């Protein structure tokens, strides 16, 4: 059985030169479960206050043998020797001027002689409780101020780290216009853009659950994985699958991230979009919405792998136009009447205001809300592929002279073979690119090689093994039909299906050149070389790109092996 702990009793200093009254007051207060200390003079009271710091209240008679009770207050004796304690003055004087003087001198309460002991007990208890409450409030206030100061210091460090990471992950990109407005110091909406080694652009706009630091924490691993995988050229499907798995594994159940992930491939002339829980993304051209990428997927971090859908929507990249994307903080912001800004309003502005679109939207959003303190984080983005890729000819098709390697390597050969389901689970181009970078291959040539390998392996899998025809892509919704059929056939892959990529430098077949060969296990397929003037057709684009980037290209019958040589 645990021993009970008695709470500390309050201690009353009774100052009265009348021994009988002093004794009476002390006995009465002790009968009320209070401790007492008695003094018969101001001098004795001073000595007690100097040595006893446990006094909780002073009961002070006005008229004392060596002075008046006010002397104790005028000399500030109480505050000098102990913490601030309440004082009850005892006197027979009821004059208003006298009472006012007492209260102005620091007396907290006053009791008239002859003393009503019951009233005295009530006044003592009330003052002790009041002082105790004030002390508790002051203590909590001090603790709160310390906590706030520490929280501010931690937030400053976190904000610095957060901003640094965002600058690292998302440096400015020409042709991409962003507008972000956070609800608090940390934003749950963020955008990141990355150019791949093949020259494609990857872009992601995210909206994490909640606001502030808790939302920002969810974004950091997403930005990290996206930036790393995009830079290495992984397919959008693999990127979003990895992001979903990371959030499922490392974040609480109530933390998820809505996202739009976009890949723009200028060589295959394709725009691929995965939209999970975000407002629609629009491809706009000449004031018209050409295509709407609706959200057909759940946000990242909700569904398990076997339920998660990583399929993308792909359309043809046109010569002009732009993509517009936003978070729901824009469309759902309400005005004073509770009416949302709405998707319809956004679209009407998008169609009418192509010039400085984001500035116009931001201005109209503020006018609608009547403030710039919005209910949620707001993010908007415009991507103009024509501006993003305006230097593409210089880096890919230019005639400038490049050194293939930083230092001339000895001859080497490298080969990778993938079979069955591994053909879908593992991207060959990033493996190839990583190998070349380790050898010190020039950046621009890495991009060329990446694009060539990507086209060769894509043709081998899609046309050689899966026997897909590019003609499926032609016509409305052609890309959707193509990728749906591709997904269906990919599920039927067996270990008999394989693709082999071989690379060699300075071989007998290609002295001082890089030789690339891709062979598939298919029966062979006809390759219709696209003429440069037939831009409206999709079939043959891949082989035309390979021929443009290579010194020479050779296709071996029956069409399941291709060789390219790069100078």
ABEGO torsion letter per residue (X at the ends): XBBBBBBBBBBBBBBBABAAAAAAAAAAAAAAGBBBBBBABAAAAAAAAAABAABABBBBBABBAAEBAAAAAAAGAAAAABBBBBBBBBBABABAAAAAAAAAAGBABBBBOBBBAAAAAAAAAAAAAAAAAAAAAAAAAAAAAAAAAAAAAAAAAAAAAAAAAAAAABBBBBGBBBBBBBABABBABBBBBBBBAAGBBBBBBBBBBEBEAAAAAAAAAAAAAAAAAAAAGBBAAAAAAAAAAAAAAABBAABBBBBBBBBBBAAAGBBBBBBBGBBBBBBBBGGBBABBBBBABBBBGABBAAABBABBBBBBBBABEBBBBBBAAAAABBBAAGBBAEAAAAAAAAAABABGAAAAAAAAAAAAAGBABBABBBBBBBBBAAAAAAAAAAAAABABBBBABABBBBBBBBBBBBBEAAAAABBAAAAAAAAAAAAGBBAAAAAAAAAAAAAAAAAAAAAAAAGBBAAAABEBGAAAAAAAAAAAAAAABBAABBBBBBBBBGBAABBGBBBBBBBBABAEBBBBBBBAABAABABGAAAAAAAAABABBBBBOAGABBBBBBX
